[in-house]
């Protein structure tokens, strides 16, 4: 696949099924505490994503690497295509959801 939606299409095609399955199991596992778990993981996910986007921005500006023209939408966060930032966000969510799925179940305080 080529064109400006290539990166986004591939990203969503592999990640959304995994995110959906993980979320379904999290909802099943934590039941009424699902919201608490999701609120607990959101701040670190966003912080790490911002850190990675900032590092990517610096690397692109320094000429360490670049993104192929015409393979993304052309929307940027600094020098980073929005699809790359979304990749970091999705990857972080997958990791944190995976940790939540395998973390020993203890009493959750609300």
N, C-alpha and C positions, 0 to 999 in steps of 0.2 A: 504494500500500500504506500502510495506517495501522496504528496500534497500537504496543505497546512494543518490537516486534522490527523496526520499519520501518528504522531507521538501520542496525542490524546486518545485516539482510538485504541492503540495497542496497550496503553497504560490502563484504560478502563476495562478492556477485554480480559486481561489477566487478573486484575485486582478486585473488581466488583464481586465476582463469584466467591472469592476467598473471604472478603470482608463480610459478605452476606452470611456465609456459613459460620464464621467466627461469631458474628453478632447474634445469630440465632442460638448458638450454644451458650453464649454468655447470658442471654435472656432466660434460657431454660435453667441454667445453673444458678444464677443469682436471683431469679424471680422478682420479688418485690424490691430487692435491693439493686436492681440493674441501674437505675438512675444514679444512685450513690456511687456505684463503681465507675460509671461513665464520667461523672463529674470529677471523680478523683484522678482519672487518667488524662483528662483533657488538658490541664495546664502543662504537665511535663511534655506531652506530645507537641503542643504548640511552641513551647520554649525550645525544644530540640530542633523542630522544623525551622524555626527562625534562625537558629544558630547555623544549621546546614545551608540555608539559603544565603545567609551572610557570607559564609565561607566560599560558597560557589560564586557569589558575586565578585568577591575579591580575586578569585582564581581567574575568572573570565576577564576582568579588567586588567589583570597582570599578564594576560596572554597565555596562561597555562593551558587552557582549552577553549573551544568555542562550540557553538551549536549550529548545525547545518541549516542554511537558509531554506525557507520554503517547507520545512518539516514541522513547523509549529504555528500557532495562531498569530504570533507577533505581539502578544501581550506580555509585558515584562514586569518583574519586580526588580528594579535596578537593572542589572545586566542579565538577569536570570529569567528565562521563559516561564510563564505561568505553569506550563505542563511539568517542568522540572521541579518547581516548588510543590506542585500537587503530588509528584512522585515521592518527594521527601515526606510529605504529610501522610500519604497512604502507607508508605513503608513503616513509618513510626507507629501508625495505628495498628498495622498488622503485628508488629513486634509486641506492643503493649497488650493488645487483645490476646495474643498467644500467651503472654505471661499471666494474664488474668485467668485464662482457661486452665493453666497448670499450677497456679498458686494454691497452696493448701487452703481449704475452706475453713474459715474461722467466723466467729460471730461478727457481723457487720453492724456498726453503730450508726444510726441515722440522726 
